[in-house]
Amino acid sequence: MSCGRSMDSLIDRVRRVMYENQLVTRGDRLICGLSGGPDSVCLAHVLATLKDEYWLDIVLAHVNYHKRGEESDLDESLCRQLATELGLPVYLREASASDIETMSKHNFQNEARRFRYEFFESLCEKFNAQRIAVGHTADDVVESTLMHILRGSGLKGIAGIYPKSGTTVRPLIECTREEITEYLEANRVAYRIDSSNLGEAYSRNRIRNTLLPYLREQFSPQIDAAIFRTSRIARIAQEFIESHANRLWTDAVSRSRLGKIIISLERYTTSDEIIRFELLRRAQTELSGLVEHRGSMDLSLILDADRLMTRGRTGERSDLGAGVMIERGHDEVIVFKATELTLEQQLLFPGENTIEDFNLRIHGELLPTPLSSLRFNDEWEVHVDASALSMGDLTVRSSREGDAVRLLNAPGSKKVADIFIDRKIPRALRSEVPIVLSSGAIIWIVGVGIADSVKITEYTEKALKLHAEDYVIR
């Protein structure tokens, strides 16, 4: 497979990739991941070669997982030796037995990656480094793209591995393993082979060692280059989509007080289908925190969710995966984590109360002289009869099943759930509506109204003024 210009040397290819993708700026300090394998060894050697040309300050970083016994120690030894030969500092992190045990309880590859990148990021902070350089190659792009195609991923997955993501850069992204091996042999640079890459335990290994050789033999010797081109086209298309989706995100997306993502239903339903898909992908990614797997979101979940949001009924929900749900409201689409919290806290008045669970502040002030103006309330600043309250037993919490109250001047008591429906408050946001109680009785649904039982009357001798800030429902 040839991914660059045929006349490029490997170092020229790296120069071009760094320039075209703005991977580094002259004078940057880089943390360079070094495993001891050919890809990372080549990366370290190439960056060291370009060090003076780009005024780079390079720090090598190696993680020893002790997963392969003596082999792991030999990897570390080679990394130390290479650092000495290149005249570069190298920093090591060793995984303890408890670290390995914890990683093994989950997906080891993902957990090892998290462990490794935590180390790289700590070195970035320590040395004030601007970039993390890793040795992903064109072959890695091909394998990643093919794996995502087999999973039924969208464009983001088919695009494979990007030259740059955040502070992580991949200067070898257009170089093949064959070219890298030739470079190392020509420059007499030693490297190690990870024996675990030769097995079939992981799906990526099966793609590399079984599927791709079969495709080359049975379909086309140039299948790698074809898949690489497909990934690049997908990346260009995805970047175009993201640029349009970003504008819509800025204009039509907001956050609830507790971080749920709220999208204007009108703007959502009138957007192109592919833009809607990108909004859902981004919302799921942000709430799930699975940034490194954002290309792996199940396309069928997006399709199902989009169908409900564009043609479903108010209140219908769909699963976006990774513990994230989506709900169609009257005027909005809400994306949220499936776990709902039950929140409750005591309030002390007079004074200001910060309710961290609600991201809310409620200020209470006793007013000794009742004024006629106190009879008039809005939903966020209210006046209630202090004598009707148990001042030592005031609490704020989220709604509960069976809650009921007679609102100000209402003909009778009504379930809070029905009040929410009348006010068109989406089900996904109802747990964020604070409810203030006195001795267990509701006196104020913040953002909705006060109970009739605590209203200011001609007999009121002292009023409690309550003011809430940082609210979600307006």
C-alpha positions in Angstrom: 0.0 0.0 0.0 1.3 3.4 -0.9 -0.5 6.3 0.9 1.7 9.2 -0.1 3.5 10.4 -3.2 5.5 7.7 -4.7 8.7 9.8 -4.7 8.4 10.8 -1.0 11.0 9.5 1.4 9.4 8.6 4.7 10.8 11.7 6.4 9.5 13.9 3.5 6.1 12.2 4.0 6.1 13.0 7.7 7.1 16.6 6.9 4.2 16.9 4.5 1.7 15.3 6.9 2.8 17.6 9.7 2.4 20.6 7.5 -0.9 19.7 5.8 -2.6 18.8 9.2 -0.8 21.4 11.3 0.4 18.7 13.7 3.2 20.8 15.3 4.4 24.4 15.5 8.0 25.3 15.6 9.2 25.3 19.2 6.6 22.8 20.4 7.4 20.4 23.2 6.2 16.9 22.5 5.5 13.9 24.6 6.3 10.9 22.3 4.8 7.6 23.2 7.3 4.8 22.9 6.4 1.1 23.3 9.5 -0.4 21.7 7.6 -1.7 18.7 8.6 -0.6 15.1 6.0 2.1 14.8 6.8 4.1 17.9 10.6 3.5 17.5 10.3 4.9 14.0 8.3 7.9 15.3 10.9 8.7 18.0 13.8 8.4 15.5 12.0 10.5 12.8 11.1 13.2 15.4 14.7 13.2 16.7 15.9 13.7 13.1 13.5 16.6 12.6 14.2 18.0 16.1 16.5 20.9 15.1 14.6 21.7 11.9 11.4 22.3 13.9 13.1 23.4 17.1 11.3 20.6 18.9 11.7 19.6 22.5 11.0 15.9 22.7 10.3 13.8 25.8 9.9 10.0 25.4 7.3 8.1 27.5 7.1 4.3 28.0 4.7 2.2 30.0 5.6 -1.2 31.2 2.5 -3.2 31.9 4.5 -6.3 32.9 1.9 -8.3 31.0 4.3 -10.4 29.0 6.9 -11.0 31.7 10.5 -10.9 30.4 9.3 -9.6 27.0 7.9 -6.4 28.7 11.2 -5.9 30.5 13.1 -6.2 27.2 10.8 -3.6 25.7 11.6 -1.2 28.5 15.4 -1.9 28.1 15.2 -1.2 24.4 13.4 2.1 25.1 16.0 3.2 27.5 18.8 2.3 25.1 17.1 4.2 22.2 16.6 7.3 24.4 20.3 7.2 25.1 21.2 6.9 21.4 18.9 9.7 20.4 20.0 11.9 23.3 16.4 12.3 24.5 15.0 12.0 28.1 12.7 9.0 28.7 10.1 8.7 31.5 8.7 5.4 32.6 5.5 4.3 34.2 5.0 0.8 35.6 1.7 -0.8 36.0 1.4 -2.5 39.4 -0.2 -5.9 40.0 -3.4 -4.1 41.3 -3.4 -1.9 38.2 -3.3 -5.0 35.9 -6.0 -6.7 38.0 -8.3 -3.7 37.6 -7.6 -3.4 33.9 -8.3 -7.1 33.4 -11.7 -6.8 34.9 -12.8 -4.7 32.0 -11.7 -4.4 28.4 -7.9 -4.7 28.9 -7.0 -2.9 25.7 -9.2 0.1 26.5 -8.1 0.3 30.1 -4.4 0.0 29.1 -5.0 2.8 26.7 -6.6 5.0 29.4 -3.7 4.2 31.8 -1.1 5.1 29.1 -2.8 8.4 28.1 -3.2 9.4 31.7 0.6 9.1 32.0 1.2 11.0 28.8 -1.1 13.8 29.9 0.6 14.0 33.3 3.9 14.5 31.5 2.3 17.2 29.3 1.3 19.0 32.5 4.7 18.4 34.1 6.7 19.7 31.1 4.1 22.1 29.7 4.1 20.1 26.5 1.7 21.1 23.7 1.4 17.7 21.9 1.3 14.0 22.5 2.8 12.2 19.5 1.9 8.5 18.9 2.9 6.0 16.2 -0.4 5.2 14.4 0.3 4.2 10.8 -1.7 3.9 7.5 -2.1 0.2 8.4 -3.8 1.2 11.7 -6.1 3.4 9.7 -7.0 0.6 7.4 -7.6 -1.9 10.2 -9.7 0.6 12.2 -11.8 1.6 9.1 -12.5 -2.1 8.3 -13.4 -2.9 11.9 -15.9 0.0 12.0 -17.4 -1.0 8.7 -17.9 -4.5 10.1 -19.6 -3.0 13.1 -21.9 -0.9 10.9 -20.5 2.4 12.1 -21.3 5.8 10.5 -18.9 8.1 8.7 -17.0 8.9 11.9 -16.0 5.3 12.3 -15.3 4.7 8.7 -13.0 7.8 8.7 -10.8 5.7 11.0 -8.0 7.4 12.9 -7.5 11.1 12.4 -4.0 12.7 11.9 -4.9 14.9 14.9 -7.4 14.6 17.7 -7.2 17.2 20.5 -3.6 17.4 21.5 -2.7 14.0 20.1 -0.9 14.0 16.8 0.0 11.1 14.5 2.9 12.0 12.1 3.2 8.5 10.7 -0.5 8.3 9.7 0.3 8.0 5.9 3.3 5.7 6.3 2.8 1.9 6.0 4.4 -0.7 8.3 6.4 -2.0 5.4 7.9 1.5 4.8 8.5 1.9 8.5 10.4 -1.4 8.7 12.5 -0.5 5.6 13.3 2.8 7.3 14.4 1.2 10.5 16.5 -1.4 8.7 18.1 1.2 6.5 19.1 3.2 9.6 20.0 0.2 11.6 17.6 1.0 14.4 16.6 -1.9 16.7 13.0 -2.5 17.6 10.9 -5.2 19.3 7.9 -7.3 18.1 5.0 -7.6 20.5 4.1 -11.3 20.4 0.6 -10.6 21.5 0.0 -8.9 18.2 0.6 -12.2 16.4 -2.3 -14.0 18.2 -6.0 -14.0 17.3 -7.4 -12.9 20.7 -8.4 -9.5 19.6 -10.6 -8.5 16.7 -8.0 -6.1 15.4 -5.5 -8.9 15.3 -7.9 -11.1 13.3 -8.5 -8.3 10.8 -4.7 -7.8 10.5 -3.6 -11.4 10.4 -6.5 -13.2 8.8 -9.1 -10.9 7.0 -6.8 -8.5 5.3 -4.5 -11.2 3.9 -7.6 -13.0 2.6 -8.9 -9.8 0.9 -5.5 -9.1 -0.7 -5.3 -12.6 -2.1 -9.0 -13.1 -3.1 -10.0 -9.6 -4.2 -7.2 -7.1 -4.7 -3.5 -6.7 -3.7 -4.3 -3.0 -3.5 -7.2 -3.4 -1.0 -5.3 -1.6 1.8 -4.8 1.5 -0.4 -8.5 1.4 -1.4 -9.7 1.2 2.2 -7.3 4.0 3.1 -8.7 6.2 0.4 -12.2 5.4 1.6 -11.3 6.5 5.1 -9.9 9.7 3.8 -13.0 10.5 1.8 -15.1 9.7 4.9 -13.0 12.0 7.0 -13.4 14.9 4.6 -17.2 14.3 4.5 -17.4 14.0 8.2 -15.4 17.2 8.8 -17.8 19.0 6.4 -20.8 17.6 8.3 -19.3 18.6 11.7 -18.7 22.2 10.5 -22.4 22.5 9.7 -23.5 20.7 12.9 -21.3 22.9 15.0 -23.1 26.0 13.8 -26.5 24.4 14.6 -25.1 23.2 18.0 -24.2 26.8 18.8 -27.6 28.2 17.8 -30.0 25.5 18.8 -28.5 23.6 21.7 -28.4 24.5 25.4 -27.8 22.7 28.7 -30.2 22.1 31.6 -29.1 23.1 35.1 -27.8 19.6 35.7 -26.1 19.2 32.3 -28.8 17.5 30.1 -28.6 18.5 26.5 -31.6 20.3 25.1 -32.0 20.7 21.3 -34.7 22.9 19.8 -37.3 20.5 18.3 -38.1 22.8 15.4 -34.4 23.3 14.5 -33.8 19.5 14.8 -36.7 18.4 12.7 -36.0 20.9 9.9 -32.3 20.0 9.6 -31.0 17.5 7.1 -30.9 13.9 8.3 -27.1 13.7 8.3 -26.9 16.8 10.5 -29.4 15.3 12.9 -27.3 12.2 13.1 -24.2 14.2 13.9 -26.1 16.1 16.7 -27.2 12.8 18.3 -23.7 11.3 17.9 -22.1 14.4 19.5 -24.7 14.5 22.4 -24.2 10.9 23.2 -20.4 11.2 23.1 -20.5 14.2 25.4 -22.7 12.6 28.0 -21.2 9.1 27.9 -17.6 10.4 28.0 -16.5 7.7 25.6 -14.6 10.1 23.4 -12.1 7.6 22.2 -14.9 5.4 20.9 -17.1 8.1 19.4 -16.9 6.5 16.0 -18.3 3.3 17.3 -21.8 4.5 18.2 -24.5 2.0 16.9 -26.0 3.5 13.8 -29.2 1.6 14.3 -29.7 3.4 17.6 -29.3 6.7 15.9 -31.8 5.7 13.2 -34.4 4.6 15.8 -33.9 7.7 17.9 -34.1 10.0 14.9 -37.3 8.3 13.8 -39.0 8.9 17.2 -37.7 12.5 17.4 -39.0 13.5 13.9 -42.2 11.5 13.8 -42.9 10.3 17.3 -45.2 11.6 20.0 -44.4 13.9 22.9 -42.8 12.0 25.8 -41.5 9.1 23.7 -38.0 7.9 24.5 -35.2 6.0 22.8 -31.9 4.5 23.8 -28.7 6.0 22.4 -26.4 3.5 24.1 -23.7 3.8 26.7 -26.3 4.8 29.4 -27.7 7.7 27.4 -31.4 8.3 26.5 -33.2 10.7 24.4 -36.8 12.1 24.8 -39.0 14.1 22.6 -40.6 17.1 24.4 -43.2 19.6 23.2 -40.7 22.0 21.9 -37.4 20.3 22.5 -35.3 17.1 22.2 -33.6 16.2 25.5 -30.5 13.9 25.7 -29.7 12.7 29.2 -28.0 10.0 31.2 -30.4 7.2 32.1 -29.7 7.4 35.8 -31.9 9.9 37.7 -30.9 11.2 41.0 -33.2 11.7 44.0 -32.1 15.0 45.5 -33.0 16.5 48.9 -31.4 19.1 51.2 -32.4 21.1 54.3 -32.9 24.9 53.9 -32.0 27.5 56.5 -33.6 31.0 56.3 -33.0 33.9 56.5 -29.9 33.8 54.3 -28.6 32.1 51.2 -28.6 28.4 50.6 -26.5 26.8 47.9 -28.0 23.5 46.7 -25.2 21.9 44.7 -27.3 18.9 43.7 -29.6 21.3 41.8 -26.9 23.8 40.8 -29.2 26.3 42.4 -29.1 29.1 45.0 -32.2 30.1 47.1 -32.1 33.3 49.1 -34.6 33.8 51.9 -35.3 37.2 53.6 -37.8 37.9 56.3 -39.9 41.0 55.8 -41.5 42.3 59.0 -43.9 44.7 57.3 -46.4 43.1 54.8 -46.9 45.1 51.7 -49.7 44.8 49.2 -47.1 44.2 46.5 -46.1 41.0 48.3 -49.4 39.5 47.1 -47.9 39.4 43.5 -45.4 36.7 42.7 -43.5 35.4 39.7 -42.3 31.9 39.6 -38.7 32.7 40.6 -39.1 35.3 43.3 -42.0 34.6 45.6 -43.4 35.9 48.9 -45.0 33.5 51.4 -46.6 33.8 54.8 -43.9 33.0 57.3 -46.4 32.1 60.0 -47.7 29.3 57.8 -44.2 27.7 57.7 -42.2 25.5 60.0 -39.0 27.6 59.7 -36.8 24.9 61.2 -38.1 22.2 58.9 -37.8 23.5 55.4 -36.3 21.3 52.7 -35.8 21.2 48.9 -36.0 18.1 46.8 -37.0 16.7 43.5 -40.5 15.5 42.8 -41.7 12.2 44.0 -44.5 9.9 42.9 -47.8 10.9 44.6 -46.7 14.5 45.2 -49.7 16.8 45.2 -50.4 20.5 45.9 -53.0 23.2 45.6 -51.3 26.0 43.7 -52.1 29.7 44.4 -55.8 30.4 43.8 -56.3 26.9 42.2 -59.7 25.3 42.7 -58.2 22.3 44.3 -55.2 20.0 44.9 -53.5 18.5 41.9 -50.8 15.9 41.4 -47.4 17.5 40.7 -47.0 15.1 37.7 -50.1 16.6 36.2 -48.9 20.1 36.9 -45.7 19.3 35.0 -47.8 17.9 32.1 -49.9 21.1 32.0 -46.8 23.2 32.0 -45.3 21.1 29.2 -42.2 20.3 31.3 -40.5 17.3 29.6 -40.4 14.1 31.7 -36.6 14.1 31.4 -36.3 17.5 33.1 -38.8 17.0 35.9 -36.3 15.7 38.3 -34.4 19.1 37.9 -37.4 21.1 39.1 -36.8 22.0 42.8 -39.7 21.6 45.2 -39.6 23.5 48.5 -41.4 21.9 51.5 -42.3 22.9 55.0 -42.7 19.9 57.4 -43.2 17.7 54.3 -45.9 19.8 52.7 -45.1 21.5 49.3 -45.0 25.3 49.5 -43.2 26.2 46.3 -42.5 24.4 43.0 -39.6 26.6 41.8 -40.3 28.0 38.4 -44.0 27.0 38.6 -45.7 28.7 41.7 -46.4 28.6 45.4 -49.0 26.7 47.3 -52.3 28.4 48.1 -51.8 27.5 51.8 -48.8 29.9 52.2 -50.1 32.9 50.2 -49.9 36.4 51.6 -53.2 37.5 53.1 -54.5 40.6 55.0 -53.7 38.7 58.2 -50.0 38.1 57.3 -47.7 39.6 59.9 -44.4 38.5 58.5 -43.4 37.4 55.0 -40.6 35.3 53.7 -39.2 36.4 50.4 -37.6 33.6 48.4 -35.5 34.1 45.3 -34.0 31.3 43.2 -31.2 31.6 40.7 -29.6 29.4 38.1 -32.8 27.8 37.0 -33.6 25.6 34.0 -37.3 26.3 33.2 -38.2 29.8 32.2 
